[in-house]
């Protein structure tokens, strides 16, 4: 298995996502319930852990940053 294959299976916890983004854990929970936010998977049934595949999280996070940059540029031109 090469490094790219390994990184596809690396996961982050909801606490990791909260720490990285500053998004509150309850907001992440609400987003999961409503189908928003980064891709996640749940392990261990109803009370199991929530895990976010790192590569999917990075795609989602980069899209957020791009949207924020576009919004800033748009507002600068007003």
Backbone as CSV, one residue per row, in Angstrom:
resi,resn,N_x,N_y,N_z,CA_x,CA_y,CA_z,C_x,C_y,C_z
1,UNK,0.853,-1.181,0.000,0.000,0.000,0.000,0.900,1.247,0.000
2,UNK,0.644,2.180,-0.913,1.460,3.391,-0.957,0.860,4.484,-0.072
3,UNK,1.571,5.603,0.045,1.134,6.698,0.930,-0.234,7.246,0.556
4,UNK,-0.542,7.344,-0.747,-1.840,7.868,-1.162,-2.968,6.953,-0.728
5,UNK,-2.765,5.645,-0.816,-3.793,4.704,-0.395,-4.009,4.779,1.109
6,UNK,-2.943,4.924,1.862,-3.064,5.016,3.314,-3.840,6.259,3.696
7,UNK,-3.544,7.402,3.077,-4.205,8.647,3.452,-5.699,8.621,3.135
8,UNK,-6.129,7.790,2.171,-7.551,7.681,1.870,-8.329,7.108,3.045
9,UNK,-7.660,6.354,3.892,-8.331,5.687,4.996,-8.099,6.367,6.340
10,UNK,-7.362,7.445,6.366,-7.144,8.182,7.601,-8.426,8.941,7.926
11,UNK,-8.801,8.937,9.188,-10.044,9.598,9.586,-9.796,10.576,10.731
12,UNK,-10.687,11.554,10.818,-10.669,12.550,11.879,-11.937,12.401,12.707
13,UNK,-11.825,12.678,13.978,-13.011,12.648,14.842,-13.759,13.975,14.726
14,UNK,-14.964,14.012,15.288,-15.696,15.273,15.297,-14.961,16.320,16.129
15,UNK,-14.255,15.881,17.172,-13.456,16.816,17.975,-12.306,17.388,17.158
16,UNK,-11.685,16.544,16.313,-10.618,17.034,15.424,-11.165,18.099,14.477
17,UNK,-12.318,17.813,13.880,-12.925,18.753,12.929,-13.248,20.074,13.630
18,UNK,-13.782,19.976,14.834,-14.115,21.170,15.606,-12.864,21.997,15.904
19,UNK,-11.810,21.316,16.303,-10.553,22.011,16.636,-9.956,22.675,15.395
20,UNK,-9.967,21.983,14.268,-9.375,22.509,13.033,-10.159,23.703,12.505
21,UNK,-11.486,23.604,12.531,-12.323,24.618,11.886,-12.876,25.673,12.834
22,UNK,-12.931,25.351,14.131,-13.569,26.247,15.085,-15.087,26.100,15.103
23,UNK,-15.591,25.093,14.399,-17.028,24.839,14.360,-17.413,24.045,15.609
24,UNK,-18.437,24.496,16.289,-18.895,23.860,17.518,-19.351,22.424,17.250
25,UNK,-19.113,21.533,18.230,-19.536,20.134,18.096,-21.040,20.011,17.864
26,UNK,-21.821,20.851,18.523,-23.278,20.779,18.339,-23.677,21.196,16.929
27,UNK,-22.937,22.125,16.334,-23.204,22.521,14.947,-22.904,21.363,14.012
28,UNK,-21.783,20.686,14.231,-21.456,19.516,13.410,-22.545,18.452,13.533
29,UNK,-23.020,18.231,14.751,-24.083,17.251,14.989,-25.351,17.645,14.227
30,UNK,-25.725,18.923,14.293,-26.911,19.407,13.572,-26.737,19.267,12.064
31,UNK,-25.546,19.556,11.572,-25.272,19.410,10.146,-25.419,17.962,9.706
32,UNK,-24.919,17.032,10.535,-25.050,15.614,10.181,-26.525,15.233,10.079
33,UNK,-27.318,15.682,11.025,-28.755,15.365,11.029,-29.478,15.941,9.814
34,UNK,-29.019,17.099,9.347,-29.697,17.758,8.233,-29.027,17.503,6.877
35,UNK,-27.968,16.688,6.876,-27.313,16.341,5.612,-26.334,17.381,5.092
36,UNK,-25.849,18.249,5.968,-24.883,19.273,5.569,-23.506,18.926,6.141
37,UNK,-22.520,19.731,5.778,-21.187,19.562,6.332,-20.395,18.486,5.612
38,UNK,-19.231,18.157,6.166,-18.351,17.193,5.507,-18.904,15.770,5.567
39,UNK,-18.456,14.954,4.623,-18.819,13.538,4.576,-18.330,12.868,5.851
40,UNK,-19.167,12.001,6.418,-18.785,11.291,7.642,-19.287,9.857,7.577
41,UNK,-18.787,9.063,8.491,-19.299,7.706,8.648,-19.428,7.432,10.135
42,UNK,-20.362,6.575,10.454,-20.609,6.253,11.856,-20.238,4.794,12.079
43,UNK,-19.506,4.530,13.141,-19.098,3.170,13.453,-19.737,2.740,14.768
44,UNK,-20.042,1.481,14.885,-20.514,0.958,16.164,-21.974,1.206,16.471
45,UNK,-22.808,1.400,15.481,-24.240,1.546,15.733,-24.656,2.924,16.188
46,UNK,-25.842,2.986,16.825,-26.458,4.266,17.196,-25.566,5.128,18.090
47,UNK,-24.902,4.536,19.041,-24.055,5.299,19.960,-22.577,5.196,19.609
48,UNK,-22.288,4.849,18.358,-20.909,4.678,17.930,-20.201,5.996,17.672
49,UNK,-18.994,5.868,17.207,-18.161,7.035,16.902,-18.484,7.594,15.529
50,UNK,-18.337,8.892,15.397,-18.461,9.568,14.107,-17.052,9.840,13.614
51,UNK,-16.774,9.420,12.386,-15.462,9.629,11.799,-15.600,10.323,10.453
52,UNK,-14.661,11.203,10.170,-14.644,11.943,8.914,-13.408,11.511,8.123
53,UNK,-13.599,10.896,6.943,-12.433,10.564,6.118,-11.634,11.840,5.814
54,UNK,-10.357,11.788,6.100,-9.515,12.988,5.989,-9.547,13.599,4.585
55,UNK,-9.471,12.766,3.554,-9.457,13.301,2.185,-10.770,14.007,1.856
56,UNK,-11.890,13.446,2.284,-13.194,14.076,2.038,-13.317,15.377,2.823
57,UNK,-12.827,15.371,4.054,-12.851,16.595,4.846,-12.035,17.683,4.165
58,UNK,-10.842,17.340,3.678,-9.988,18.344,3.038,-10.651,18.921,1.788
59,UNK,-11.332,18.084,1.009,-12.058,18.592,-0.164,-13.122,19.595,0.272
60,UNK,-13.902,19.213,1.276,-14.972,20.074,1.777,-14.404,21.385,2.325
61,UNK,-13.347,21.300,3.123,-12.743,22.470,3.746,-12.157,23.406,2.692
62,UNK,-11.514,22.848,1.677,-10.956,23.667,0.602,-12.051,24.375,-0.181
63,UNK,-13.193,23.712,-0.379,-14.319,24.359,-1.050,-14.830,25.543,-0.228
64,UNK,-14.893,25.362,1.090,-15.316,26.474,1.961,-14.368,27.661,1.837
65,UNK,-13.074,27.372,1.840,-12.085,28.449,1.723,-12.221,29.163,0.382
66,UNK,-12.404,28.394,-0.693,-12.567,29.002,-2.018,-13.802,29.888,-2.063
67,UNK,-14.907,29.421,-1.473,-16.131,30.224,-1.435,-15.920,31.512,-0.646
68,UNK,-15.199,31.423,0.457,-14.933,32.604,1.285,-14.083,33.617,0.519
69,UNK,-13.088,33.130,-0.212,-12.226,34.013,-1.001,-13.031,34.705,-2.091
70,UNK,-13.880,33.927,-2.779,-14.724,34.523,-3.832,-15.650,35.582,-3.255
71,UNK,-16.201,35.312,-2.093,-17.106,36.266,-1.445,-16.357,37.548,-1.064
72,UNK,-15.141,37.402,-0.548,-14.332,38.574,-0.192,-14.014,39.416,-1.435
73,UNK,-13.633,38.736,-2.523,-13.325,39.451,-3.755,-14.559,40.158,-4.307
74,UNK,-15.692,39.496,-4.218,-16.939,40.100,-4.686,-17.270,41.344,-3.879
75,UNK,-17.139,41.270,-2.560,-17.436,42.409,-1.690,-16.433,43.550,-1.871
76,UNK,-15.200,43.208,-2.237,-14.177,44.225,-2.467,-14.509,45.072,-3.695
77,UNK,-15.203,44.449,-4.643,-15.535,45.130,-5.892,-16.830,45.936,-5.801
78,UNK,-17.484,45.949,-4.671,-18.738,46.701,-4.532,-18.504,48.176,-4.346
